[in-house]
Amino acid sequence: MVLSAVDRHDGSMTAPAVSSAAPDPPAAHISTGRSGEDLIADLLSRAGWHVLDRNWRAGPGRDAVRGELDIVAERAGTVTIFEVKTRTGSGFGHPAEAVGPEKLRRLHLLARAWAWDHGHAEIPSVDVVSVHWPAGDAPRVEHLGSLSWH
């Protein structure tokens, strides 16, 4: 499968073009999620982003925030967190619905922890990327952009 992404002027990506039939996504939700993250990391790289971290977790500590950052990437000096949600069907709703206010708050706290841990003065923005990947079909990607939790 050969993927390409068209990078739009606002930094988002359009859905990938697929040159051959995409394989069926894995059945287990964990491997489905991993497949979506792999797809997005590849698309980001092709669009000129440098992936800095994947599945980053804050180190142990008294104030450590629980959770992980799916993808941390940088382009043109700007670091962005990409939270990737992948679904094979519509039974659980739109993928982005899995990122509610509490999850978004935690992602922003993790973004702060990542910045602190890596010596970055600016706190990365948090973007949500939905991957719709029905069995036997090509994936469709939606980039929802930077979301705040205030």
DRENTORKOL-3810 file (N, C-alpha, C; in nm, 4 decimals):
REM DRENTORKOL-3810
@n.u->0.0841; n.v->-0.1168; n.w->0.0000; ca.u->0.0000; ca.v->0.0000; ca.w->0.0000; c.u->0.0887; c.v->0.1232; c.w->0.0000
@n.u->0.0691; n.v->0.2128; n.w->-0.0934; ca.u->0.1459; ca.v->0.3361; ca.w->-0.1018; c.u->0.0532; c.v->0.4507; c.w->-0.0656
@n.u->0.0920; n.v->0.5285; n.w->0.0340; ca.u->0.0095; ca.v->0.6390; ca.w->0.0809; c.u->0.0748; c.v->0.7711; c.w->0.0451
@n.u->-0.0082; n.v->0.8689; n.w->0.0230; ca.u->0.0428; ca.v->1.0041; ca.w->0.0062; c.u->-0.0558; c.v->1.0976; c.w->0.0736
@n.u->-0.0078; n.v->1.2126; n.w->0.1127; ca.u->-0.0938; ca.v->1.3115; ca.w->0.1762; c.u->-0.0709; c.v->1.4443; c.w->0.1087
@n.u->-0.1755; n.v->1.5196; n.w->0.0923; ca.u->-0.1627; ca.v->1.6544; ca.w->0.0396; c.u->-0.1674; c.v->1.7478; c.w->0.1590
@n.u->-0.0613; n.v->1.8213; n.w->0.1783; ca.u->-0.0497; ca.v->1.9124; ca.w->0.2905; c.u->-0.1193; c.v->2.0427; c.w->0.2546
@n.u->-0.2191; n.v->2.0805; n.w->0.3355; ca.u->-0.2913; ca.v->2.2041; ca.w->0.3088; c.u->-0.2186; c.v->2.3208; c.w->0.3732
@n.u->-0.2521; n.v->2.4411; n.w->0.3298; ca.u->-0.1841; ca.v->2.5614; ca.w->0.3785; c.u->-0.1974; c.v->2.5801; c.w->0.5280
@n.u->-0.2996; n.v->2.5253; n.w->0.5909; ca.u->-0.3188; ca.v->2.5435; ca.w->0.7346; c.u->-0.2459; c.v->2.4380; c.w->0.8174
@n.u->-0.1668; n.v->2.3522; n.w->0.7521; ca.u->-0.0900; ca.v->2.2520; ca.w->0.8246; c.u->-0.1622; c.v->2.1207; c.w->0.8405
@n.u->-0.2872; n.v->2.1122; n.w->0.7978; ca.u->-0.3597; ca.v->1.9867; ca.w->0.8094; c.u->-0.3369; c.v->1.9028; c.w->0.6853
@n.u->-0.3882; n.v->1.7822; n.w->0.6882; ca.u->-0.3681; ca.v->1.6903; ca.w->0.5775; c.u->-0.5021; c.v->1.6489; c.w->0.5207
@n.u->-0.5033; n.v->1.6187; n.w->0.3942; ca.u->-0.6226; ca.v->1.5603; ca.w->0.3349; c.u->-0.6139; c.v->1.4101; c.w->0.3498
@n.u->-0.7223; n.v->1.3431; n.w->0.3202; ca.u->-0.7242; ca.v->1.1969; ca.w->0.3291; c.u->-0.6205; c.v->1.1398; c.w->0.2346
@n.u->-0.5595; n.v->1.0281; n.w->0.2734; ca.u->-0.4546; ca.v->0.9711; ca.w->0.1905; c.u->-0.5094; c.v->0.9092; c.w->0.0631
@n.u->-0.4287; n.v->0.9141; n.w->-0.0409; ca.u->-0.4609; ca.v->0.8407; ca.w->-0.1629; c.u->-0.3991; c.v->0.7026; c.w->-0.1489
@n.u->-0.4696; n.v->0.6018; n.w->-0.1852; ca.u->-0.4214; ca.v->0.4660; ca.w->-0.1708; c.u->-0.4069; c.v->0.4067; c.w->-0.3090
@n.u->-0.2867; n.v->0.3563; n.w->-0.3395; ca.u->-0.2607; ca.v->0.3074; ca.w->-0.4736; c.u->-0.3080; c.v->0.1651; c.w->-0.4950
@n.u->-0.3275; n.v->0.0902; n.w->-0.3867; ca.u->-0.3812; ca.v->-0.0447; ca.w->-0.3974; c.u->-0.4761; c.v->-0.0662; c.w->-0.2816
@n.u->-0.5516; n.v->-0.1715; n.w->-0.2865; ca.u->-0.6494; ca.v->-0.1974; ca.w->-0.1814; c.u->-0.5794; c.v->-0.2077; c.w->-0.0467
@n.u->-0.6334; n.v->-0.1381; n.w->0.0515; ca.u->-0.5769; ca.v->-0.1428; ca.w->0.1855; c.u->-0.6108; c.v->-0.2758; c.w->0.2505
@n.u->-0.5209; n.v->-0.3295; n.w->0.3298; ca.u->-0.5522; ca.v->-0.4548; ca.w->0.3976; c.u->-0.6607; c.v->-0.4344; c.w->0.5016
@n.u->-0.7285; n.v->-0.5411; n.w->0.5359; ca.u->-0.8275; ca.v->-0.5319; ca.w->0.6417; c.u->-0.7572; c.v->-0.4892; c.w->0.7692
@n.u->-0.8185; n.v->-0.3969; n.w->0.8454; ca.u->-0.7560; ca.v->-0.3580; ca.w->0.9710; c.u->-0.7619; c.v->-0.4738; c.w->1.0695
@n.u->-0.6685; n.v->-0.4791; n.w->1.1626; ca.u->-0.6676; ca.v->-0.5862; ca.w->1.2615; c.u->-0.7962; c.v->-0.5867; c.w->1.3433
@n.u->-0.8328; n.v->-0.7015; n.w->1.3959; ca.u->-0.9577; ca.v->-0.7156; ca.w->1.4700; c.u->-0.9504; c.v->-0.6546; c.w->1.6093
@n.u->-0.8426; n.v->-0.6732; n.w->1.6798; ca.u->-0.8308; ca.v->-0.6244; ca.w->1.8173; c.u->-0.8177; c.v->-0.4730; c.w->1.8193
@n.u->-0.8859; n.v->-0.4089; n.w->1.9183; ca.u->-0.8840; ca.v->-0.2628; ca.w->1.9233; c.u->-0.7444; c.v->-0.2057; c.w->1.9438
@n.u->-0.6595; n.v->-0.2768; n.w->2.0126; ca.u->-0.5243; ca.v->-0.2251; ca.w->2.0348; c.u->-0.4464; c.v->-0.2234; c.w->1.9041
@n.u->-0.4527; n.v->-0.3311; n.w->1.8283; ca.u->-0.3788; ca.v->-0.3314; ca.w->1.7021; c.u->-0.4451; c.v->-0.2395; c.w->1.5999
@n.u->-0.5766; n.v->-0.2198; n.w->1.6104; ca.u->-0.6437; ca.v->-0.1230; ca.w->1.5237; c.u->-0.5911; c.v->0.0171; c.w->1.5537
@n.u->-0.5816; n.v->0.0488; n.w->1.6812; ca.u->-0.5278; ca.v->0.1788; ca.w->1.7212; c.u->-0.3850; c.v->0.1966; c.w->1.6763
@n.u->-0.3043; n.v->0.0928; n.w->1.6901; ca.u->-0.1644; ca.v->0.0984; ca.w->1.6487; c.u->-0.1547; c.v->0.1185; c.w->1.4970
@n.u->-0.2410; n.v->0.0503; n.w->1.4212; ca.u->-0.2417; ca.v->0.0656; ca.w->1.2752; c.u->-0.2749; c.v->0.2091; c.w->1.2358
@n.u->-0.3727; n.v->0.2696; n.w->1.3052; ca.u->-0.4075; ca.v->0.4090; ca.w->1.2783; c.u->-0.2926; c.v->0.5032; c.w->1.3112
@n.u->-0.2258; n.v->0.4794; n.w->1.4229; ca.u->-0.1115; ca.v->0.5626; ca.w->1.4614; c.u->0.0022; c.v->0.5483; c.w->1.3602
@n.u->0.0279; n.v->0.4250; n.w->1.3148; ca.u->0.1321; ca.v->0.4029; ca.w->1.2137; c.u->0.0992; c.v->0.4784; c.w->1.0852
@n.u->-0.0276; n.v->0.4726; n.w->1.0444; ca.u->-0.0709; ca.v->0.5438; ca.w->0.9233; c.u->-0.0469; c.v->0.6936; c.w->0.9367
@n.u->-0.0875; n.v->0.7503; n.w->1.0491; ca.u->-0.0733; ca.v->0.8947; ca.w->1.0696; c.u->0.0735; c.v->0.9343; c.w->1.0808
@n.u->0.1552; n.v->0.8556; n.w->1.1492; ca.u->0.2985; ca.v->0.8863; ca.w->1.1580; c.u->0.3600; c.v->0.8884; c.w->1.0187
@n.u->0.3200; n.v->0.7941; n.w->0.9343; ca.u->0.3705; ca.v->0.7901; ca.w->0.7968; c.u->0.3242; c.v->0.9137; c.w->0.7185
@n.u->0.1969; n.v->0.9479; n.w->0.7302; ca.u->0.1452; ca.v->1.0655; ca.w->0.6591; c.u->0.2134; c.v->1.1940; c.w->0.7062
@n.u->0.2349; n.v->1.2058; n.w->0.8366; ca.u->0.3031; ca.v->1.3241; ca.w->0.8894; c.u->0.4447; c.v->1.3340; c.w->0.8328
@n.u->0.5157; n.v->1.2226; n.w->0.8320; ca.u->0.6526; ca.v->1.2222; ca.w->0.7780; c.u->0.6532; c.v->1.2641; c.w->0.6323
@n.u->0.5573; n.v->1.2127; n.w->0.5554; ca.u->0.5489; ca.v->1.2468; ca.w->0.4132; c.u->0.5124; c.v->1.3943; c.w->0.3926
@n.u->0.4459; n.v->1.4536; n.w->0.4906; ca.u->0.4057; ca.v->1.5940; ca.w->0.4806; c.u->0.5112; c.v->1.6882; c.w->0.5397
@n.u->0.6293; n.v->1.6342; n.w->0.5716; ca.u->0.7378; ca.v->1.7191; ca.w->0.6189; c.u->0.7503; c.v->1.7326; c.w->0.7694
@n.u->0.6733; n.v->1.6571; n.w->0.8439; ca.u->0.6835; ca.v->1.6583; ca.w->0.9894; c.u->0.7932; c.v->1.5620; c.w->1.0325
@n.u->0.8586; n.v->1.5927; n.w->1.1428; ca.u->0.9577; ca.v->1.5030; ca.w->1.2031; c.u->0.8948; c.v->1.4455; c.w->1.3298
@n.u->0.8747; n.v->1.3154; n.w->1.3332; ca.u->0.8152; ca.v->1.2514; ca.w->1.4507; c.u->0.9221; c.v->1.2435; c.w->1.5598
@n.u->0.8935; n.v->1.3094; n.w->1.6719; ca.u->0.9883; ca.v->1.3155; ca.w->1.7836; c.u->0.9662; c.v->1.2022; c.w->1.8834
@n.u->0.8410; n.v->1.1671; n.w->1.9058; ca.u->0.8063; ca.v->1.0631; ca.w->2.0034; c.u->0.6791; c.v->0.9925; c.w->1.9607
@n.u->0.6692; n.v->0.8651; n.w->1.9984; ca.u->0.5470; ca.v->0.7862; ca.w->1.9786; c.u->0.5151; c.v->0.7184; c.w->2.1114
@n.u->0.3899; n.v->0.7225; n.w->2.1495; ca.u->0.3424; ca.v->0.6583; ca.w->2.2724; c.u->0.4240; c.v->0.7009; c.w->2.3947
@n.u->0.4479; n.v->0.8321; n.w->2.4056; ca.u->0.5270; ca.v->0.8869; ca.w->2.5155; c.u->0.4443; c.v->0.8910; c.w->2.6437
@n.u->0.5058; n.v->0.8485; n.w->2.7517; ca.u->0.4444; ca.v->0.8549; ca.w->2.8852; c.u->0.5342; c.v->0.9355; c.w->2.9774
@n.u->0.4710; n.v->1.0114; n.w->3.0668; ca.u->0.5465; ca.v->1.0874; ca.w->3.1655; c.u->0.6153; c.v->0.9900; c.w->3.2602
@n.u->0.7356; n.v->1.0261; n.w->3.3025; ca.u->0.8097; ca.v->0.9423; ca.w->3.3955; c.u->0.7425; c.v->0.9391; c.w->3.5317
@n.u->0.7822; n.v->0.8433; n.w->3.6138; ca.u->0.7223; ca.v->0.8328; ca.w->3.7472; c.u->0.7573; c.v->0.9559; c.w->3.8298
@n.u->0.6689; n.v->0.9914; n.w->3.9153; ca.u->0.6912; ca.v->1.1074; ca.w->4.0010; c.u->0.5640; c.v->1.1417; c.w->4.0745
@n.u->0.5798; n.v->1.2228; n.w->4.1737; ca.u->0.4671; ca.v->1.2609; ca.w->4.2573; c.u->0.3569; c.v->1.3281; c.w->4.1785
@n.u->0.3950; n.v->1.4127; n.w->4.0823; ca.u->0.2970; ca.v->1.4884; ca.w->4.0059; c.u->0.2798; c.v->1.4368; c.w->3.8634
@n.u->0.3276; n.v->1.3158; n.w->3.8363; ca.u->0.3210; ca.v->1.2634; ca.w->3.6998; c.u->0.1753; c.v->1.2457; c.w->3.6566
@n.u->0.1472; n.v->1.2894; n.w->3.5358; ca.u->0.0145; ca.v->1.2752; ca.w->3.4775; c.u->0.0077; c.v->1.1374; c.w->3.4131
@n.u->-0.1021; n.v->1.0679; n.w->3.4326; ca.u->-0.1184; ca.v->0.9356; ca.w->3.3731; c.u->-0.1705; c.v->0.9482; c.w->3.2305
@n.u->-0.1248; n.v->0.8594; n.w->3.1451; ca.u->-0.1682; ca.v->0.8577; ca.w->3.0068; c.u->-0.0493; c.v->0.8621; c.w->2.9136
@n.u->-0.0792; n.v->0.8682; n.w->2.7845; ca.u->0.0279; ca.v->0.8733; ca.w->2.6862; c.u->-0.0079; c.v->0.9657; c.w->2.5723
@n.u->0.0964; n.v->1.0124; n.w->2.5066; ca.u->0.0818; ca.v->1.0941; ca.w->2.3868; c.u->0.1087; c.v->1.0032; c.w->2.2680
@n.u->0.0115; n.v->0.9926; n.w->2.1763; ca.u->0.0263; ca.v->0.9024; ca.w->2.0628; c.u->0.1443; c.v->0.9408; c.w->1.9748
@n.u->0.1431; n.v->1.0650; n.w->1.9251; ca.u->0.2495; ca.v->1.1115; ca.w->1.8359; c.u->0.2852; c.v->1.2553; c.w->1.8732
@n.u->0.4138; n.v->1.2807; n.w->1.8884; ca.u->0.4654; ca.v->1.4161; ca.w->1.9072; c.u->0.5511; c.v->1.4440; c.w->1.7839
@n.u->0.5166; n.v->1.5493; n.w->1.7101; ca.u->0.5886; ca.v->1.5783; ca.w->1.5863; c.u->0.6193; c.v->1.7276; c.w->1.5763
@n.u->0.7245; n.v->1.7571; n.w->1.4980; ca.u->0.7690; ca.v->1.8959; ca.w->1.4813; c.u->0.7835; c.v->1.9263; c.w->1.3333
@n.u->0.7431; n.v->2.0481; n.w->1.2980; ca.u->0.7651; ca.v->2.0982; ca.w->1.1630; c.u->0.7823; c.v->2.2492; c.w->1.1729
@n.u->0.8865; n.v->2.2988; n.w->1.1099; ca.u->0.9155; ca.v->2.4430; ca.w->1.1063; c.u->0.9204; c.v->2.5036; c.w->1.2458
@n.u->0.9772; n.v->2.4299; n.w->1.3415; ca.u->0.9937; ca.v->2.4813; ca.w->1.4765; c.u->0.8715; c.v->2.4717; c.w->1.5649
@n.u->0.7621; n.v->2.4190; n.w->1.5136; ca.u->0.6395; ca.v->2.4055; ca.w->1.5919; c.u->0.6178; c.v->2.2592; c.w->1.6278
@n.u->0.5997; n.v->2.2333; n.w->1.7576; ca.u->0.5747; ca.v->2.0978; ca.w->1.8050; c.u->0.4250; c.v->2.0814; c.w->1.8285
@n.u->0.3711; n.v->1.9708; n.w->1.7821; ca.u->0.2283; ca.v->1.9414; ca.w->1.7954; c.u->0.2102; c.v->1.7988; c.w->1.8454
@n.u->0.1116; n.v->1.7816; n.w->1.9315; ca.u->0.0709; ca.v->1.6497; ca.w->1.9792; c.u->-0.0434; c.v->1.6038; c.w->1.8895
@n.u->-0.0358; n.v->1.4820; n.w->1.8385; ca.u->-0.1425; ca.v->1.4250; ca.w->1.7570; c.u->-0.2047; c.v->1.3075; c.w->1.8317
@n.u->-0.3266; n.v->1.3256; n.w->1.8753; ca.u->-0.4038; ca.v->1.2187; ca.w->1.9385; c.u->-0.4801; c.v->1.1491; c.w->1.8273
@n.u->-0.4524; n.v->1.0208; n.w->1.8067; ca.u->-0.5093; ca.v->0.9465; ca.w->1.6951; c.u->-0.6171; c.v->0.8520; c.w->1.7473
@n.u->-0.7350; n.v->0.8621; n.w->1.6892; ca.u->-0.8463; ca.v->0.7732; ca.w->1.7235; c.u->-0.8888; c.v->0.7000; c.w->1.5973
@n.u->-0.8868; n.v->0.5679; n.w->1.6035; ca.u->-0.9168; ca.v->0.4850; ca.w->1.4869; c.u->-1.0387; c.v->0.3990; c.w->1.5148
@n.u->-1.1284; n.v->0.3938; n.w->1.4166; ca.u->-1.2479; ca.v->0.3095; ca.w->1.4265; c.u->-1.2640; c.v->0.2310; c.w->1.2974
@n.u->-1.3109; n.v->0.1057; n.w->1.3111; ca.u->-1.3374; ca.v->0.0228; ca.w->1.1934; c.u->-1.4833; c.v->0.0305; c.w->1.1516
@n.u->-1.5665; n.v->0.0862; n.w->1.2370; ca.u->-1.7080; ca.v->0.0998; ca.w->1.2058; c.u->-1.7673; c.v->0.2151; c.w->1.2838
@n.u->-1.8983; n.v->0.2303; n.w->1.2754; ca.u->-1.9648; ca.v->0.3428; ca.w->1.3424; c.u->-2.0359; c.v->0.3011; c.w->1.4713
@n.u->-2.0175; n.v->0.1778; n.w->1.5130; ca.u->-2.0854; ca.v->0.1275; ca.w->1.6316; c.u->-2.0528; c.v->0.2021; c.w->1.7598
@n.u->-1.9369; n.v->0.2632; n.w->1.7659; ca.u->-1.8977; ca.v->0.3377; ca.w->1.8850; c.u->-1.8957; c.v->0.4876; c.w->1.8587
@n.u->-1.9586; n.v->0.5316; n.w->1.7510; ca.u->-1.9644; ca.v->0.6737; ca.w->1.7183; c.u->-1.8413; c.v->0.7193; c.w->1.6412
@n.u->-1.8352; n.v->0.8496; n.w->1.6184; ca.u->-1.7224; ca.v->0.9104; ca.w->1.5482; c.u->-1.5969; c.v->0.8933; c.w->1.6339
@n.u->-1.4836; n.v->0.8648; n.w->1.5723; ca.u->-1.3615; ca.v->0.8447; ca.w->1.6505; c.u->-1.3289; c.v->0.9606; c.w->1.7452
@n.u->-1.3508; n.v->1.0832; n.w->1.7016; ca.u->-1.3160; ca.v->1.1997; ca.w->1.7840; c.u->-1.4029; c.v->1.2098; c.w->1.9095
@n.u->-1.5180; n.v->1.1429; n.w->1.9099; ca.u->-1.6036; ca.v->1.1460; ca.w->2.0288; c.u->-1.5358; c.v->1.0815; c.w->2.1491
@n.u->-1.4320; n.v->1.0023; n.w->2.1246; ca.u->-1.3583; ca.v->0.9389; ca.w->2.2337; c.u->-1.2691; c.v->1.0382; c.w->2.3082
@n.u->-1.2575; n.v->1.1591; n.w->2.2555; ca.u->-1.1760; ca.v->1.2623; ca.w->2.3198; c.u->-1.2705; c.v->1.3650; c.w->2.3817
@n.u->-1.3133; n.v->1.3338; n.w->2.5039; ca.u->-1.4014; ca.v->1.4240; ca.w->2.5769; c.u->-1.3212; c.v->1.5270; c.w->2.6546
@n.u->-1.3896; n.v->1.6091; n.w->2.7330; ca.u->-1.3212; ca.v->1.7160; ca.w->2.8077; c.u->-1.2117; c.v->1.6658; c.w->2.9024
@n.u->-1.2370; n.v->1.5551; n.w->2.9728; ca.u->-1.1359; ca.v->1.5033; ca.w->3.0660; c.u->-1.0135; c.v->1.4504; c.w->2.9914
@n.u->-1.0353; n.v->1.3788; n.w->2.8832; ca.u->-0.9239; ca.v->1.3279; ca.w->2.8024; c.u->-0.8442; c.v->1.4448; c.w->2.7441
@n.u->-0.9124; n.v->1.5468; n.w->2.6955; ca.u->-0.8450; ca.v->1.6632; ca.w->2.6387; c.u->-0.7635; c.v->1.7364; c.w->2.7452
@n.u->-0.8194; n.v->1.7495; n.w->2.8652; ca.u->-0.7466; ca.v->1.8125; ca.w->2.9765; c.u->-0.6189; c.v->1.7341; c.w->3.0066
@n.u->-0.6314; n.v->1.6014; n.w->3.0131; ca.u->-0.5161; ca.v->1.5163; ca.w->3.0415; c.u->-0.4106; c.v->1.5274; c.w->2.9296
@n.u->-0.4548; n.v->1.5338; n.w->2.8038; ca.u->-0.3607; ca.v->1.5489; ca.w->2.6932; c.u->-0.2822; c.v->1.6796; c.w->2.7033
@n.u->-0.3503; n.v->1.7867; n.w->2.7438; ca.u->-0.2816; ca.v->1.9148; ca.w->2.7590; c.u->-0.1824; c.v->1.9106; c.w->2.8753
@n.u->-0.2173; n.v->1.8416; n.w->2.9828; ca.u->-0.1236; ca.v->1.8265; ca.w->3.0946; c.u->-0.0033; c.v->1.7427; c.w->3.0527
@n.u->-0.0283; n.v->1.6379; n.w->2.9747; ca.u->0.0817; ca.v->1.5569; ca.w->2.9227; c.u->0.1688; c.v->1.6377; c.w->2.8264
@n.u->0.1071; n.v->1.7248; n.w->2.7466; ca.u->0.1838; ca.v->1.8108; ca.w->2.6557; c.u->0.2776; c.v->1.9009; c.w->2.7358
@n.u->0.2285; n.v->1.9544; n.w->2.8463; ca.u->0.3132; ca.v->2.0367; ca.w->2.9340; c.u->0.4283; c.v->1.9538; c.w->2.9904
@n.u->0.3958; n.v->1.8318; n.w->3.0353; ca.u->0.4995; ca.v->1.7435; ca.w->3.0906; c.u->0.6036; c.v->1.7095; c.w->2.9834
@n.u->0.5579; n.v->1.6835; n.w->2.8607; ca.u->0.6513; ca.v->1.6532; ca.w->2.7522; c.u->0.7441; c.v->1.7728; c.w->2.7278
@n.u->0.6866; n.v->1.8929; n.w->2.7214; ca.u->0.7668; ca.v->2.0140; ca.w->2.6978; c.u->0.8708; c.v->2.0320; c.w->2.8087
@n.u->0.8286; n.v->2.0148; n.w->2.9314; ca.u->0.9196; ca.v->2.0288; ca.w->3.0448; c.u->1.0312; c.v->1.9247; c.w->3.0367
@n.u->0.9932; n.v->1.7999; n.w->3.0096; ca.u->1.0876; ca.v->1.6886; ca.w->3.0041; c.u->1.1889; c.v->1.7050; c.w->2.8906
@n.u->1.1501; n.v->1.7730; n.w->2.7822; ca.u->1.2363; ca.v->1.7885; ca.w->2.6656; c.u->1.2959; c.v->1.9291; c.w->2.6521
@n.u->1.2782; n.v->2.0126; n.w->2.7533; ca.u->1.3387; ca.v->2.1451; ca.w->2.7538; c.u->1.2808; c.v->2.2426; c.w->2.6535
@n.u->1.1533; n.v->2.2255; n.w->2.6185; ca.u->1.0879; ca.v->2.3168; ca.w->2.5250; c.u->1.0178; c.v->2.4274; c.w->2.6032
@n.u->1.0392; n.v->2.5512; n.w->2.5626; ca.u->0.9757; ca.v->2.6641; ca.w->2.6303; c.u->0.8274; c.v->2.6728; c.w->2.5971
@n.u->0.7913; n.v->2.6375; n.w->2.4735; ca.u->0.6507; ca.v->2.6443; ca.w->2.4331; c.u->0.5822; c.v->2.5102; c.w->2.4534
@n.u->0.4591; n.v->2.5171; n.w->2.4992; ca.u->0.3802; ca.v->2.3961; ca.w->2.5190; c.u->0.3162; c.v->2.3586; c.w->2.3857
@n.u->0.3317; n.v->2.2334; n.w->2.3435; ca.u->0.2745; ca.v->2.1920; ca.w->2.2141; c.u->0.1222; c.v->2.2011; c.w->2.2123
@n.u->0.0688; n.v->2.2288; n.w->2.0953; ca.u->-0.0764; ca.v->2.2246; ca.w->2.0788; c.u->-0.1189; c.v->2.0783; c.w->2.0675
@n.u->-0.2474; n.v->2.0537; n.w->2.0860; ca.u->-0.3015; ca.v->1.9181; ca.w->2.0791; c.u->-0.4010; c.v->1.9118; c.w->1.9641
@n.u->-0.3727; n.v->1.8256; n.w->1.8672; ca.u->-0.4607; ca.v->1.8028; ca.w->1.7534; c.u->-0.5204; c.v->1.6631; c.w->1.7655
@n.u->-0.6422; n.v->1.6475; n.w->1.7194; ca.u->-0.7066; ca.v->1.5167; ca.w->1.7168; c.u->-0.7215; c.v->1.4748; c.w->1.5716
@n.u->-0.6806; n.v->1.3512; n.w->1.5438; ca.u->-0.6897; ca.v->1.2961; ca.w->1.4093; c.u->-0.7767; c.v->1.1705; c.w->1.4175
@n.u->-0.8827; n.v->1.1680; n.w->1.3367; ca.u->-0.9721; ca.v->1.0520; ca.w->1.3297; c.u->-0.9374; c.v->0.9697; c.w->1.2073
@n.u->-0.9307; n.v->0.8389; n.w->1.2269; ca.u->-0.9068; ca.v->0.7471; ca.w->1.1164; c.u->-1.0274; c.v->0.6535; c.w->1.1086
@n.u->-1.0982; n.v->0.6595; n.w->0.9981; ca.u->-1.2095; ca.v->0.5680; ca.w->0.9708; c.u->-1.1523; c.v->0.4593; c.w->0.8813
@n.u->-1.1492; n.v->0.3332; n.w->0.9294; ca.u->-1.0846; ca.v->0.2264; ca.w->0.8548; c.u->-1.1732; c.v->0.1019; c.w->0.8514
@n.u->-1.2807; n.v->0.1053; n.w->0.7711; ca.u->-1.3709; ca.v->-0.0097; ca.w->0.7626; c.u->-1.2992; c.v->-0.1321; c.w->0.7049
@n.u->-1.3407; n.v->-0.2491; n.w->0.7488; ca.u->-1.2813; ca.v->-0.3740; ca.w->0.7005; c.u->-1.2880; c.v->-0.3805; c.w->0.5484
@n.u->-1.1752; n.v->-0.4116; n.w->0.4869; ca.u->-1.1690; ca.v->-0.4268; ca.w->0.3425; c.u->-1.1722; c.v->-0.2985; c.w->0.2635
@n.u->-1.1631; n.v->-0.1854; n.w->0.3297; ca.u->-1.1718; ca.v->-0.0565; ca.w->0.2615; c.u->-1.0474; c.v->0.0264; c.w->0.2936
@n.u->-1.0275; n.v->0.1315; n.w->0.2176; ca.u->-0.9157; ca.v->0.2225; ca.w->0.2412; c.u->-0.9477; c.v->0.3129; c.w->0.3606
@n.u->-0.8458; n.v->0.3535; n.w->0.4354; ca.u->-0.8690; ca.v->0.4435; ca.w->0.5486; c.u->-0.9050; c.v->0.5834; c.w->0.5010
@n.u->-0.9846; n.v->0.6520; n.w->0.5833; ca.u->-1.0193; ca.v->0.7923; ca.w->0.5593; c.u->-0.9759; c.v->0.8706; c.w->0.6822
@n.u->-0.9035; n.v->0.9784; n.w->0.6618; ca.u->-0.8436; ca.v->1.0549; ca.w->0.7705; c.u->-0.9103; c.v->1.1911; c.w->0.7828
@n.u->-0.9410; n.v->1.2308; n.w->0.9070; ca.u->-0.9914; ca.v->1.3652; ca.w->0.9357; c.u->-0.9020; c.v->1.4284; c.w->1.0410
@n.u->-0.8493; n.v->1.5454; n.w->1.0116; ca.u->-0.7659; ca.v->1.6189; ca.w->1.1051; c.u->-0.8486; c.v->1.7314; c.w->1.1652
@n.u->-0.8758; n.v->1.7223; n.w->1.2951; ca.u->-0.9646; ca.v->1.8195; ca.w->1.3579; c.u->-0.8928; c.v->1.9448; c.w->1.4067
@n.u->-0.7627; n.v->1.9483; n.w->1.3972; ca.u->-0.6899; ca.v->2.0694; ca.w->1.4330; c.u->-0.6657; c.v->2.0819; c.w->1.5811
@n.u->-0.6166; n.v->2.1962; n.w->1.6196; ca.u->-0.5774; ca.v->2.2221; ca.w->1.7575; c.u->-0.7006; c.v->2.2456; c.w->1.8451
@n.u->-0.7061; n.v->2.1719; n.w->1.9543; ca.u->-0.8195; ca.v->2.1825; ca.w->2.0463; c.u->-0.7717; c.v->2.2230; c.w->2.1846
@n.u->-0.8422; n.v->2.3161; n.w->2.2449; ca.u->-0.8088; ca.v->2.3557; ca.w->2.3815; c.u->-0.9107; c.v->2.2960; c.w->2.4767
@n.u->-0.8827; n.v->2.3021; n.w->2.6051; ca.u->-0.9744; ca.v->2.2434; ca.w->2.7028; c.u->-1.0226; c.v->2.3456; c.w->2.8044
@n.u->-0.9956; n.v->2.4694; n.w->2.7849; ca.u->-1.0341; ca.v->2.5726; ca.w->2.8828; c.u->-1.1817; c.v->2.5995; c.w->2.8773
END
